[in-house]
Amino acid sequence: MLTVLSQLEIEIVSERTKFGLGGAIKAGHIPGPCPFGYYRDSDKTIKVDISTKDIVIRIYQLYLEGKSYQQIANILNDENVPSPVKSKWGDSTIEKIINNRIYMGDFERYKKDKDRESEIYMNVVPPIISRAMWEDTQNQKGKNQRSYSRHRVYIFFQKLICPKCGKIMTGKGTGGKKTKYMYYTCEKCKIYFNEDDIEEILIDYILDFIEYDYQVNKFFYPLLSEKKDNEAN
């Protein structure tokens, strides 16, 4: 009986906590870190930050123009736009902003159990963008994915850094169905490298590394092992 009553009390407290949290969210008290573009007022509610809201709007506009997360991040970094994180803008930061319902006024609370659906509270904070604009960006994802799901396979996609400015280089291609030319370019520095040349250099480097590893295993490891055995004896 004590066990049953204890379990019942835990469930009641849990339900009261959930009810209280739901009421707080509906009143504009959003849990967790304050999203970029907003600030917490003295009453702990979320308000639109006039100094950064235009950055959020521009991110959505650039995405609707067909720009990728990384391209948007590069544009903001080039213009020295303040980032919500200590480091520079990155594709993951842009992606979080694009996928966050908070910017159209809704709050999505995720369950601890990943199998359960998240709970959405509508119109709980002042929106920065319209609901229509947010929906358009979600529809744009399909267009962007089709744009970037190329018939060509870019082996070094988002793995090469521009030697001049340090930005991630983008993959591009030319040619028809039979002959394809793939290269990587930096949109800022206007330099590019042919994928075949990169692959050839990399293969030579890998072969040299394998040869080095083979020589170490063949000659040096036996000597080191023999020396260690002698010291142990």
CNS distance restraints for C-alpha pairs under 8 A (distance, minus, plus):
assign (resid   1 and name CA) (resid   5 and name CA) 6.08 0.50 0.50
assign (resid   2 and name CA) (resid   6 and name CA) 6.00 0.50 0.50
assign (resid   3 and name CA) (resid   7 and name CA) 6.17 0.50 0.50
assign (resid   4 and name CA) (resid   8 and name CA) 6.14 0.50 0.50
assign (resid   5 and name CA) (resid   9 and name CA) 6.14 0.50 0.50
assign (resid   6 and name CA) (resid  10 and name CA) 6.31 0.50 0.50
assign (resid   7 and name CA) (resid  11 and name CA) 6.32 0.50 0.50
assign (resid   8 and name CA) (resid  12 and name CA) 6.23 0.50 0.50
assign (resid   9 and name CA) (resid  13 and name CA) 6.17 0.50 0.50
assign (resid  10 and name CA) (resid  14 and name CA) 6.10 0.50 0.50
assign (resid  11 and name CA) (resid  15 and name CA) 6.16 0.50 0.50
assign (resid  12 and name CA) (resid  16 and name CA) 6.20 0.50 0.50
assign (resid  13 and name CA) (resid  17 and name CA) 6.11 0.50 0.50
assign (resid  14 and name CA) (resid  18 and name CA) 6.22 0.50 0.50
assign (resid  15 and name CA) (resid  19 and name CA) 6.08 0.50 0.50
assign (resid  16 and name CA) (resid  20 and name CA) 6.02 0.50 0.50
assign (resid  17 and name CA) (resid  21 and name CA) 6.06 0.50 0.50
assign (resid  18 and name CA) (resid  22 and name CA) 6.04 0.50 0.50
assign (resid  19 and name CA) (resid  23 and name CA) 6.21 0.50 0.50
assign (resid  20 and name CA) (resid  24 and name CA) 6.19 0.50 0.50
assign (resid  21 and name CA) (resid  25 and name CA) 6.17 0.50 0.50
assign (resid  22 and name CA) (resid  26 and name CA) 6.25 0.50 0.50
assign (resid  23 and name CA) (resid  27 and name CA) 6.28 0.50 0.50
assign (resid  24 and name CA) (resid  28 and name CA) 6.53 0.50 0.50
assign (resid  24 and name CA) (resid  29 and name CA) 5.19 0.50 0.50
assign (resid  24 and name CA) (resid  30 and name CA) 7.40 0.50 0.50
assign (resid  25 and name CA) (resid  29 and name CA) 4.85 0.50 0.50
assign (resid  25 and name CA) (resid  30 and name CA) 5.28 0.50 0.50
assign (resid  25 and name CA) (resid  31 and name CA) 7.56 0.50 0.50
assign (resid  25 and name CA) (resid 107 and name CA) 7.98 0.50 0.50
assign (resid  25 and name CA) (resid 121 and name CA) 7.48 0.50 0.50
assign (resid  25 and name CA) (resid 124 and name CA) 6.87 0.50 0.50
assign (resid  26 and name CA) (resid 121 and name CA) 6.84 0.50 0.50
assign (resid  26 and name CA) (resid 124 and name CA) 5.37 0.50 0.50
assign (resid  27 and name CA) (resid  45 and name CA) 7.77 0.50 0.50
assign (resid  27 and name CA) (resid 124 and name CA) 6.65 0.50 0.50
assign (resid  28 and name CA) (resid  45 and name CA) 5.11 0.50 0.50
assign (resid  28 and name CA) (resid  46 and name CA) 6.18 0.50 0.50
assign (resid  28 and name CA) (resid 124 and name CA) 5.27 0.50 0.50
assign (resid  28 and name CA) (resid 125 and name CA) 5.67 0.50 0.50
assign (resid  29 and name CA) (resid  44 and name CA) 6.19 0.50 0.50
assign (resid  29 and name CA) (resid  45 and name CA) 4.79 0.50 0.50
assign (resid  29 and name CA) (resid  46 and name CA) 6.71 0.50 0.50
assign (resid  30 and name CA) (resid  34 and name CA) 7.88 0.50 0.50
assign (resid  30 and name CA) (resid  45 and name CA) 7.00 0.50 0.50
assign (resid  30 and name CA) (resid  46 and name CA) 6.91 0.50 0.50
assign (resid  30 and name CA) (resid 107 and name CA) 7.70 0.50 0.50
assign (resid  34 and name CA) (resid  38 and name CA) 6.47 0.50 0.50
assign (resid  34 and name CA) (resid  39 and name CA) 6.23 0.50 0.50
assign (resid  34 and name CA) (resid  40 and name CA) 6.91 0.50 0.50
assign (resid  34 and name CA) (resid  46 and name CA) 7.48 0.50 0.50
assign (resid  35 and name CA) (resid  39 and name CA) 7.65 0.50 0.50
assign (resid  35 and name CA) (resid 102 and name CA) 7.93 0.50 0.50
assign (resid  36 and name CA) (resid  52 and name CA) 7.41 0.50 0.50
assign (resid  36 and name CA) (resid  56 and name CA) 7.85 0.50 0.50
assign (resid  36 and name CA) (resid  84 and name CA) 6.08 0.50 0.50
assign (resid  37 and name CA) (resid  48 and name CA) 6.19 0.50 0.50
assign (resid  37 and name CA) (resid  49 and name CA) 5.23 0.50 0.50
assign (resid  37 and name CA) (resid  50 and name CA) 7.59 0.50 0.50
assign (resid  37 and name CA) (resid  51 and name CA) 7.81 0.50 0.50
assign (resid  37 and name CA) (resid  52 and name CA) 4.97 0.50 0.50
assign (resid  37 and name CA) (resid  53 and name CA) 4.64 0.50 0.50
assign (resid  37 and name CA) (resid  55 and name CA) 7.73 0.50 0.50
assign (resid  37 and name CA) (resid  56 and name CA) 6.49 0.50 0.50
assign (resid  37 and name CA) (resid 128 and name CA) 7.89 0.50 0.50
assign (resid  38 and name CA) (resid  46 and name CA) 6.30 0.50 0.50
assign (resid  38 and name CA) (resid  47 and name CA) 5.44 0.50 0.50
assign (resid  38 and name CA) (resid  48 and name CA) 4.46 0.50 0.50
assign (resid  38 and name CA) (resid  49 and name CA) 4.56 0.50 0.50
assign (resid  38 and name CA) (resid  52 and name CA) 7.74 0.50 0.50
assign (resid  38 and name CA) (resid  53 and name CA) 7.40 0.50 0.50
assign (resid  39 and name CA) (resid  46 and name CA) 5.74 0.50 0.50
assign (resid  39 and name CA) (resid  47 and name CA) 5.44 0.50 0.50
assign (resid  39 and name CA) (resid  48 and name CA) 6.39 0.50 0.50
assign (resid  39 and name CA) (resid  49 and name CA) 5.76 0.50 0.50
assign (resid  40 and name CA) (resid  44 and name CA) 5.29 0.50 0.50
assign (resid  40 and name CA) (resid  45 and name CA) 5.47 0.50 0.50
assign (resid  40 and name CA) (resid  46 and name CA) 4.80 0.50 0.50
assign (resid  40 and name CA) (resid  47 and name CA) 6.15 0.50 0.50
assign (resid  41 and name CA) (resid  45 and name CA) 5.47 0.50 0.50
assign (resid  41 and name CA) (resid  46 and name CA) 6.30 0.50 0.50
assign (resid  41 and name CA) (resid  47 and name CA) 6.44 0.50 0.50
assign (resid  46 and name CA) (resid 125 and name CA) 6.30 0.50 0.50
assign (resid  46 and name CA) (resid 126 and name CA) 7.78 0.50 0.50
assign (resid  47 and name CA) (resid 125 and name CA) 7.14 0.50 0.50
assign (resid  47 and name CA) (resid 126 and name CA) 6.56 0.50 0.50
assign (resid  48 and name CA) (resid  53 and name CA) 6.84 0.50 0.50
assign (resid  48 and name CA) (resid 126 and name CA) 6.60 0.50 0.50
assign (resid  48 and name CA) (resid 127 and name CA) 7.73 0.50 0.50
assign (resid  48 and name CA) (resid 128 and name CA) 7.09 0.50 0.50
assign (resid  49 and name CA) (resid  53 and name CA) 5.81 0.50 0.50
assign (resid  50 and name CA) (resid  54 and name CA) 7.45 0.50 0.50
assign (resid  52 and name CA) (resid  56 and name CA) 6.91 0.50 0.50
assign (resid  53 and name CA) (resid  57 and name CA) 6.42 0.50 0.50
assign (resid  53 and name CA) (resid 128 and name CA) 6.52 0.50 0.50
assign (resid  54 and name CA) (resid  58 and name CA) 6.10 0.50 0.50
assign (resid  55 and name CA) (resid  59 and name CA) 6.23 0.50 0.50
assign (resid  56 and name CA) (resid  60 and name CA) 6.53 0.50 0.50
assign (resid  56 and name CA) (resid  97 and name CA) 7.56 0.50 0.50
assign (resid  56 and name CA) (resid 128 and name CA) 7.70 0.50 0.50
assign (resid  57 and name CA) (resid  61 and name CA) 6.27 0.50 0.50
assign (resid  57 and name CA) (resid 128 and name CA) 7.15 0.50 0.50
assign (resid  57 and name CA) (resid 129 and name CA) 6.49 0.50 0.50
assign (resid  58 and name CA) (resid  62 and name CA) 6.04 0.50 0.50
assign (resid  59 and name CA) (resid  63 and name CA) 6.22 0.50 0.50
assign (resid  59 and name CA) (resid  72 and name CA) 6.88 0.50 0.50
assign (resid  59 and name CA) (resid  94 and name CA) 7.47 0.50 0.50
assign (resid  59 and name CA) (resid  98 and name CA) 7.80 0.50 0.50
assign (resid  60 and name CA) (resid  64 and name CA) 6.21 0.50 0.50
assign (resid  60 and name CA) (resid  98 and name CA) 6.71 0.50 0.50
assign (resid  60 and name CA) (resid 133 and name CA) 7.89 0.50 0.50
assign (resid  60 and name CA) (resid 134 and name CA) 7.91 0.50 0.50
assign (resid  60 and name CA) (resid 137 and name CA) 6.91 0.50 0.50
assign (resid  61 and name CA) (resid  65 and name CA) 6.37 0.50 0.50
assign (resid  62 and name CA) (resid  66 and name CA) 6.77 0.50 0.50
assign (resid  62 and name CA) (resid  67 and name CA) 5.74 0.50 0.50
assign (resid  62 and name CA) (resid  72 and name CA) 6.74 0.50 0.50
assign (resid  63 and name CA) (resid  67 and name CA) 4.92 0.50 0.50
assign (resid  63 and name CA) (resid  68 and name CA) 6.50 0.50 0.50
assign (resid  63 and name CA) (resid  69 and name CA) 7.50 0.50 0.50
assign (resid  63 and name CA) (resid  72 and name CA) 7.44 0.50 0.50
assign (resid  63 and name CA) (resid 137 and name CA) 6.94 0.50 0.50
assign (resid  63 and name CA) (resid 140 and name CA) 7.70 0.50 0.50
assign (resid  64 and name CA) (resid 136 and name CA) 7.45 0.50 0.50
assign (resid  64 and name CA) (resid 137 and name CA) 5.94 0.50 0.50
assign (resid  64 and name CA) (resid 140 and name CA) 6.30 0.50 0.50
assign (resid  66 and name CA) (resid 140 and name CA) 7.61 0.50 0.50
assign (resid  66 and name CA) (resid 143 and name CA) 7.94 0.50 0.50
assign (resid  66 and name CA) (resid 144 and name CA) 6.21 0.50 0.50
assign (resid  67 and name CA) (resid  71 and name CA) 5.85 0.50 0.50
assign (resid  67 and name CA) (resid  72 and name CA) 6.24 0.50 0.50
assign (resid  67 and name CA) (resid 144 and name CA) 7.90 0.50 0.50
assign (resid  68 and name CA) (resid  72 and name CA) 6.23 0.50 0.50
assign (resid  68 and name CA) (resid 144 and name CA) 7.27 0.50 0.50
assign (resid  69 and name CA) (resid  73 and name CA) 6.27 0.50 0.50
assign (resid  69 and name CA) (resid  90 and name CA) 7.71 0.50 0.50
assign (resid  69 and name CA) (resid  91 and name CA) 4.66 0.50 0.50
assign (resid  69 and name CA) (resid  92 and name CA) 7.46 0.50 0.50
assign (resid  69 and name CA) (resid  94 and name CA) 5.64 0.50 0.50
assign (resid  69 and name CA) (resid  95 and name CA) 6.19 0.50 0.50
assign (resid  70 and name CA) (resid  74 and name CA) 6.14 0.50 0.50
assign (resid  70 and name CA) (resid  90 and name CA) 6.44 0.50 0.50
assign (resid  70 and name CA) (resid  91 and name CA) 4.58 0.50 0.50
assign (resid  70 and name CA) (resid  94 and name CA) 7.86 0.50 0.50
assign (resid  71 and name CA) (resid  75 and name CA) 6.28 0.50 0.50
assign (resid  72 and name CA) (resid  76 and name CA) 6.33 0.50 0.50
assign (resid  72 and name CA) (resid  91 and name CA) 7.75 0.50 0.50
assign (resid  72 and name CA) (resid  94 and name CA) 7.41 0.50 0.50
assign (resid  73 and name CA) (resid  77 and name CA) 6.13 0.50 0.50
assign (resid  73 and name CA) (resid  89 and name CA) 5.07 0.50 0.50
assign (resid  73 and name CA) (resid  90 and name CA) 5.32 0.50 0.50
assign (resid  73 and name CA) (resid  91 and name CA) 6.01 0.50 0.50
assign (resid  73 and name CA) (resid  94 and name CA) 6.80 0.50 0.50
assign (resid  74 and name CA) (resid  78 and name CA) 6.05 0.50 0.50
assign (resid  74 and name CA) (resid  89 and name CA) 7.35 0.50 0.50
assign (resid  74 and name CA) (resid  90 and name CA) 7.81 0.50 0.50
assign (resid  74 and name CA) (resid 167 and name CA) 7.52 0.50 0.50
assign (resid  75 and name CA) (resid  79 and name CA) 6.36 0.50 0.50
assign (resid  76 and name CA) (resid  80 and name CA) 6.14 0.50 0.50
assign (resid  76 and name CA) (resid  81 and name CA) 5.26 0.50 0.50
assign (resid  76 and name CA) (resid  89 and name CA) 6.92 0.50 0.50
assign (resid  77 and name CA) (resid  81 and name CA) 6.09 0.50 0.50
assign (resid  77 and name CA) (resid  88 and name CA) 6.52 0.50 0.50
assign (resid  77 and name CA) (resid  89 and name CA) 6.17 0.50 0.50
assign (resid  83 and name CA) (resid  87 and name CA) 7.19 0.50 0.50
assign (resid  83 and name CA) (resid  88 and name CA) 5.99 0.50 0.50
assign (resid  83 and name CA) (resid  89 and name CA) 5.69 0.50 0.50
assign (resid  84 and name CA) (resid  89 and name CA) 7.99 0.50 0.50
assign (resid  85 and name CA) (resid  89 and name CA) 7.63 0.50 0.50
assign (resid  89 and name CA) (resid  93 and name CA) 6.57 0.50 0.50
assign (resid  89 and name CA) (resid  94 and name CA) 7.56 0.50 0.50
assign (resid  90 and name CA) (resid  94 and name CA) 6.58 0.50 0.50
assign (resid  91 and name CA) (resid  95 and name CA) 6.08 0.50 0.50
assign (resid  92 and name CA) (resid  96 and name CA) 6.24 0.50 0.50
assign (resid  93 and name CA) (resid  97 and name CA) 6.49 0.50 0.50
assign (resid  94 and name CA) (resid  98 and name CA) 6.24 0.50 0.50
assign (resid  95 and name CA) (resid  99 and name CA) 6.16 0.50 0.50
assign (resid  96 and name CA) (resid 100 and name CA) 5.99 0.50 0.50
assign (resid  98 and name CA) (resid 134 and name CA) 7.98 0.50 0.50
assign (resid  98 and name CA) (resid 137 and name CA) 7.34 0.50 0.50
assign (resid  99 and name CA) (resid 138 and name CA) 7.80 0.50 0.50
assign (resid 101 and name CA) (resid 105 and name CA) 6.80 0.50 0.50
assign (resid 101 and name CA) (resid 106 and name CA) 5.32 0.50 0.50
assign (resid 101 and name CA) (resid 107 and name CA) 6.05 0.50 0.50
assign (resid 101 and name CA) (resid 108 and name CA) 6.76 0.50 0.50
assign (resid 101 and name CA) (resid 134 and name CA) 7.80 0.50 0.50
assign (resid 102 and name CA) (resid 106 and name CA) 4.75 0.50 0.50
assign (resid 102 and name CA) (resid 107 and name CA) 5.19 0.50 0.50
assign (resid 102 and name CA) (resid 108 and name CA) 7.64 0.50 0.50
assign (resid 102 and name CA) (resid 125 and name CA) 7.28 0.50 0.50
assign (resid 102 and name CA) (resid 127 and name CA) 7.18 0.50 0.50
assign (resid 103 and name CA) (resid 127 and name CA) 5.26 0.50 0.50
assign (resid 103 and name CA) (resid 128 and name CA) 5.20 0.50 0.50
assign (resid 103 and name CA) (resid 129 and name CA) 5.90 0.50 0.50
assign (resid 103 and name CA) (resid 134 and name CA) 7.88 0.50 0.50
assign (resid 104 and name CA) (resid 123 and name CA) 7.80 0.50 0.50
assign (resid 104 and name CA) (resid 126 and name CA) 7.73 0.50 0.50
assign (resid 104 and name CA) (resid 127 and name CA) 4.51 0.50 0.50
assign (resid 104 and name CA) (resid 128 and name CA) 6.13 0.50 0.50
assign (resid 104 and name CA) (resid 129 and name CA) 5.39 0.50 0.50
assign (resid 104 and name CA) (resid 130 and name CA) 5.70 0.50 0.50
assign (resid 104 and name CA) (resid 131 and name CA) 5.27 0.50 0.50
assign (resid 104 and name CA) (resid 134 and name CA) 6.62 0.50 0.50
assign (resid 105 and name CA) (resid 122 and name CA) 6.57 0.50 0.50
assign (resid 105 and name CA) (resid 123 and name CA) 4.72 0.50 0.50
assign (resid 105 and name CA) (resid 124 and name CA) 5.86 0.50 0.50
assign (resid 105 and name CA) (resid 125 and name CA) 4.81 0.50 0.50
assign (resid 105 and name CA) (resid 126 and name CA) 5.45 0.50 0.50
assign (resid 105 and name CA) (resid 127 and name CA) 4.26 0.50 0.50
assign (resid 105 and name CA) (resid 128 and name CA) 7.50 0.50 0.50
assign (resid 106 and name CA) (resid 120 and name CA) 6.84 0.50 0.50
assign (resid 106 and name CA) (resid 121 and name CA) 5.59 0.50 0.50
assign (resid 106 and name CA) (resid 122 and name CA) 4.37 0.50 0.50
assign (resid 106 and name CA) (resid 123 and name CA) 5.10 0.50 0.50
assign (resid 106 and name CA) (resid 124 and name CA) 5.84 0.50 0.50
assign (resid 106 and name CA) (resid 125 and name CA) 6.71 0.50 0.50
assign (resid 107 and name CA) (resid 120 and name CA) 5.74 0.50 0.50
assign (resid 107 and name CA) (resid 121 and name CA) 5.16 0.50 0.50
assign (resid 107 and name CA) (resid 122 and name CA) 6.52 0.50 0.50
assign (resid 107 and name CA) (resid 123 and name CA) 7.95 0.50 0.50
assign (resid 107 and name CA) (resid 124 and name CA) 6.93 0.50 0.50
assign (resid 107 and name CA) (resid 125 and name CA) 7.96 0.50 0.50
assign (resid 108 and name CA) (resid 118 and name CA) 6.49 0.50 0.50
assign (resid 108 and name CA) (resid 119 and name CA) 5.70 0.50 0.50
assign (resid 108 and name CA) (resid 120 and name CA) 4.44 0.50 0.50
assign (resid 108 and name CA) (resid 121 and name CA) 6.35 0.50 0.50
assign (resid 109 and name CA) (resid 118 and name CA) 5.61 0.50 0.50
assign (resid 109 and name CA) (resid 119 and name CA) 5.12 0.50 0.50
assign (resid 109 and name CA) (resid 120 and name CA) 6.22 0.50 0.50
assign (resid 109 and name CA) (resid 121 and name CA) 7.93 0.50 0.50
assign (resid 110 and name CA) (resid 117 and name CA) 7.35 0.50 0.50
assign (resid 110 and name CA) (resid 118 and name CA) 4.44 0.50 0.50
assign (resid 110 and name CA) (resid 119 and name CA) 6.41 0.50 0.50
assign (resid 111 and name CA) (resid 116 and name CA) 6.30 0.50 0.50
assign (resid 111 and name CA) (resid 117 and name CA) 6.91 0.50 0.50
assign (resid 111 and name CA) (resid 118 and name CA) 5.64 0.50 0.50
assign (resid 111 and name CA) (resid 119 and name CA) 7.62 0.50 0.50
assign (resid 123 and name CA) (resid 127 and name CA) 7.88 0.50 0.50
assign (resid 129 and name CA) (resid 133 and name CA) 6.41 0.50 0.50
assign (resid 129 and name CA) (resid 134 and name CA) 6.92 0.50 0.50
assign (resid 130 and name CA) (resid 134 and name CA) 6.47 0.50 0.50
assign (resid 131 and name CA) (resid 135 and name CA) 6.25 0.50 0.50
assign (resid 132 and name CA) (resid 136 and name CA) 6.12 0.50 0.50
assign (resid 133 and name CA) (resid 137 and name CA) 6.32 0.50 0.50
assign (resid 134 and name CA) (resid 138 and name CA) 6.49 0.50 0.50
assign (resid 135 and name CA) (resid 139 and name CA) 6.34 0.50 0.50
assign (resid 136 and name CA) (resid 140 and name CA) 6.04 0.50 0.50
assign (resid 137 and name CA) (resid 141 and name CA) 6.56 0.50 0.50
assign (resid 138 and name CA) (resid 142 and name CA) 7.74 0.50 0.50
assign (resid 139 and name CA) (resid 143 and name CA) 7.29 0.50 0.50
assign (resid 140 and name CA) (resid 144 and name CA) 6.12 0.50 0.50
assign (resid 141 and name CA) (resid 145 and name CA) 6.00 0.50 0.50
assign (resid 142 and name CA) (resid 146 and name CA) 6.22 0.50 0.50
assign (resid 143 and name CA) (resid 147 and name CA) 6.12 0.50 0.50
assign (resid 144 and name CA) (resid 148 and name CA) 6.13 0.50 0.50
assign (resid 145 and name CA) (resid 149 and name CA) 5.72 0.50 0.50
assign (resid 146 and name CA) (resid 150 and name CA) 7.44 0.50 0.50
assign (resid 152 and name CA) (resid 173 and name CA) 7.57 0.50 0.50
assign (resid 152 and name CA) (resid 180 and name CA) 7.97 0.50 0.50
assign (resid 152 and name CA) (resid 182 and name CA) 7.89 0.50 0.50
assign (resid 154 and name CA) (resid 171 and name CA) 6.55 0.50 0.50
assign (resid 154 and name CA) (resid 182 and name CA) 7.42 0.50 0.50
assign (resid 156 and name CA) (resid 160 and name CA) 6.44 0.50 0.50
assign (resid 157 and name CA) (resid 169 and name CA) 7.84 0.50 0.50
assign (resid 157 and name CA) (resid 170 and name CA) 6.77 0.50 0.50
assign (resid 157 and name CA) (resid 171 and name CA) 6.02 0.50 0.50
assign (resid 158 and name CA) (resid 168 and name CA) 5.94 0.50 0.50
assign (resid 158 and name CA) (resid 169 and name CA) 6.39 0.50 0.50
assign (resid 158 and name CA) (resid 170 and name CA) 6.60 0.50 0.50
assign (resid 158 and name CA) (resid 171 and name CA) 7.92 0.50 0.50
assign (resid 159 and name CA) (resid 168 and name CA) 7.10 0.50 0.50
assign (resid 159 and name CA) (resid 169 and name CA) 7.70 0.50 0.50
assign (resid 160 and name CA) (resid 168 and name CA) 5.87 0.50 0.50
assign (resid 160 and name CA) (resid 169 and name CA) 5.63 0.50 0.50
assign (resid 160 and name CA) (resid 184 and name CA) 7.95 0.50 0.50
assign (resid 161 and name CA) (resid 166 and name CA) 5.35 0.50 0.50
assign (resid 161 and name CA) (resid 167 and name CA) 5.41 0.50 0.50
assign (resid 161 and name CA) (resid 168 and name CA) 4.51 0.50 0.50
assign (resid 161 and name CA) (resid 169 and name CA) 5.58 0.50 0.50
assign (resid 162 and name CA) (resid 166 and name CA) 4.73 0.50 0.50
assign (resid 162 and name CA) (resid 167 and name CA) 5.33 0.50 0.50
assign (resid 162 and name CA) (resid 168 and name CA) 6.19 0.50 0.50
assign (resid 162 and name CA) (resid 169 and name CA) 5.97 0.50 0.50
assign (resid 162 and name CA) (resid 185 and name CA) 7.99 0.50 0.50
assign (resid 162 and name CA) (resid 186 and name CA) 6.22 0.50 0.50
assign (resid 164 and name CA) (resid 189 and name CA) 7.23 0.50 0.50
assign (resid 165 and name CA) (resid 189 and name CA) 7.36 0.50 0.50
assign (resid 167 and name CA) (resid 186 and name CA) 7.32 0.50 0.50
assign (resid 168 and name CA) (resid 186 and name CA) 7.41 0.50 0.50
assign (resid 169 and name CA) (resid 184 and name CA) 5.86 0.50 0.50
assign (resid 169 and name CA) (resid 185 and name CA) 5.29 0.50 0.50
assign (resid 169 and name CA) (resid 186 and name CA) 4.98 0.50 0.50
assign (resid 169 and name CA) (resid 187 and name CA) 7.73 0.50 0.50
assign (resid 170 and name CA) (resid 184 and name CA) 5.43 0.50 0.50
assign (resid 170 and name CA) (resid 185 and name CA) 5.50 0.50 0.50
assign (resid 170 and name CA) (resid 186 and name CA) 6.54 0.50 0.50
assign (resid 170 and name CA) (resid 187 and name CA) 7.90 0.50 0.50
assign (resid 171 and name CA) (resid 182 and name CA) 7.17 0.50 0.50
assign (resid 171 and name CA) (resid 183 and name CA) 5.89 0.50 0.50
assign (resid 171 and name CA) (resid 184 and name CA) 4.50 0.50 0.50
assign (resid 171 and name CA) (resid 185 and name CA) 6.51 0.50 0.50
assign (resid 172 and name CA) (resid 182 and name CA) 5.86 0.50 0.50
assign (resid 172 and name CA) (resid 183 and name CA) 5.55 0.50 0.50
assign (resid 172 and name CA) (resid 184 and name CA) 6.08 0.50 0.50
assign (resid 172 and name CA) (resid 185 and name CA) 7.38 0.50 0.50
assign (resid 173 and name CA) (resid 180 and name CA) 6.81 0.50 0.50
assign (resid 173 and name CA) (resid 181 and name CA) 5.39 0.50 0.50
assign (resid 173 and name CA) (resid 182 and name CA) 4.31 0.50 0.50
assign (resid 173 and name CA) (resid 183 and name CA) 6.16 0.50 0.50
assign (resid 174 and name CA) (resid 180 and name CA) 5.82 0.50 0.50
assign (resid 174 and name CA) (resid 181 and name CA) 5.18 0.50 0.50
assign (resid 174 and name CA) (resid 182 and name CA) 6.62 0.50 0.50
assign (resid 175 and name CA) (resid 179 and name CA) 5.54 0.50 0.50
assign (resid 175 and name CA) (resid 180 and name CA) 4.56 0.50 0.50
assign (resid 175 and name CA) (resid 181 and name CA) 6.01 0.50 0.50
assign (resid 176 and name CA) (resid 180 and name CA) 6.10 0.50 0.50
assign (resid 181 and name CA) (resid 194 and name CA) 7.77 0.50 0.50
assign (resid 181 and name CA) (resid 195 and name CA) 7.98 0.50 0.50
assign (resid 182 and name CA) (resid 194 and name CA) 6.26 0.50 0.50
assign (resid 182 and name CA) (resid 195 and name CA) 5.60 0.50 0.50
assign (resid 182 and name CA) (resid 196 and name CA) 7.81 0.50 0.50
assign (resid 183 and name CA) (resid 192 and name CA) 6.52 0.50 0.50
assign (resid 183 and name CA) (resid 193 and name CA) 5.44 0.50 0.50
assign (resid 183 and name CA) (resid 194 and name CA) 4.27 0.50 0.50
assign (resid 183 and name CA) (resid 195 and name CA) 4.93 0.50 0.50
assign (resid 184 and name CA) (resid 192 and name CA) 5.28 0.50 0.50
assign (resid 184 and name CA) (resid 193 and name CA) 5.29 0.50 0.50
assign (resid 184 and name CA) (resid 194 and name CA) 6.52 0.50 0.50
assign (resid 184 and name CA) (resid 195 and name CA) 6.91 0.50 0.50
assign (resid 185 and name CA) (resid 190 and name CA) 6.75 0.50 0.50
assign (resid 185 and name CA) (resid 191 and name CA) 5.59 0.50 0.50
assign (resid 185 and name CA) (resid 192 and name CA) 4.04 0.50 0.50
assign (resid 185 and name CA) (resid 193 and name CA) 6.52 0.50 0.50
assign (resid 186 and name CA) (resid 190 and name CA) 5.45 0.50 0.50
assign (resid 186 and name CA) (resid 191 and name CA) 5.61 0.50 0.50
assign (resid 186 and name CA) (resid 192 and name CA) 6.45 0.50 0.50
assign (resid 187 and name CA) (resid 191 and name CA) 7.60 0.50 0.50
assign (resid 193 and name CA) (resid 197 and name CA) 7.29 0.50 0.50
assign (resid 193 and name CA) (resid 198 and name CA) 7.16 0.50 0.50
assign (resid 194 and name CA) (resid 198 and name CA) 6.48 0.50 0.50
assign (resid 195 and name CA) (resid 199 and name CA) 6.04 0.50 0.50
assign (resid 196 and name CA) (resid 200 and name CA) 6.10 0.50 0.50
assign (resid 197 and name CA) (resid 201 and name CA) 6.26 0.50 0.50
assign (resid 198 and name CA) (resid 202 and name CA) 6.04 0.50 0.50
assign (resid 199 and name CA) (resid 203 and name CA) 5.97 0.50 0.50
assign (resid 200 and name CA) (resid 204 and name CA) 6.31 0.50 0.50
assign (resid 201 and name CA) (resid 205 and name CA) 6.25 0.50 0.50
assign (resid 202 and name CA) (resid 206 and name CA) 6.10 0.50 0.50
assign (resid 203 and name CA) (resid 207 and name CA) 6.09 0.50 0.50
assign (resid 204 and name CA) (resid 208 and name CA) 6.16 0.50 0.50
assign (resid 205 and name CA) (resid 209 and name CA) 6.16 0.50 0.50
assign (resid 206 and name CA) (resid 210 and name CA) 6.10 0.50 0.50
assign (resid 207 and name CA) (resid 211 and name CA) 6.11 0.50 0.50
assign (resid 208 and name CA) (resid 212 and name CA) 6.10 0.50 0.50
assign (resid 209 and name CA) (resid 213 and name CA) 6.10 0.50 0.50
assign (resid 210 and name CA) (resid 214 and name CA) 6.07 0.50 0.50
assign (resid 211 and name CA) (resid 215 and name CA) 6.21 0.50 0.50
assign (resid 212 and name CA) (resid 216 and name CA) 6.21 0.50 0.50
assign (resid 213 and name CA) (resid 217 and name CA) 6.20 0.50 0.50
assign (resid 214 and name CA) (resid 218 and name CA) 6.03 0.50 0.50
assign (resid 215 and name CA) (resid 219 and name CA) 5.94 0.50 0.50
assign (resid 215 and name CA) (resid 220 and name CA) 7.47 0.50 0.50
assign (resid 216 and name CA) (resid 220 and name CA) 4.98 0.50 0.50
assign (resid 216 and name CA) (resid 221 and name CA) 6.22 0.50 0.50
assign (resid 217 and name CA) (resid 221 and name CA) 5.25 0.50 0.50
assign (resid 217 and name CA) (resid 222 and name CA) 7.43 0.50 0.50
assign (resid 218 and name CA) (resid 222 and name CA) 7.05 0.50 0.50
assign (resid 219 and name CA) (resid 223 and name CA) 6.77 0.50 0.50
assign (resid 220 and name CA) (resid 224 and name CA) 6.16 0.50 0.50
assign (resid 221 and name CA) (resid 225 and name CA) 5.94 0.50 0.50
assign (resid 222 and name CA) (resid 226 and name CA) 6.03 0.50 0.50
assign (resid 223 and name CA) (resid 227 and name CA) 6.10 0.50 0.50
assign (resid 224 and name CA) (resid 228 and name CA) 6.15 0.50 0.50
assign (resid 225 and name CA) (resid 229 and name CA) 6.26 0.50 0.50
assign (resid 226 and name CA) (resid 230 and name CA) 6.26 0.50 0.50
assign (resid 227 and name CA) (resid 231 and name CA) 6.27 0.50 0.50
assign (resid 228 and name CA) (resid 232 and name CA) 6.19 0.50 0.50
assign (resid 229 and name CA) (resid 233 and name CA) 6.27 0.50 0.50
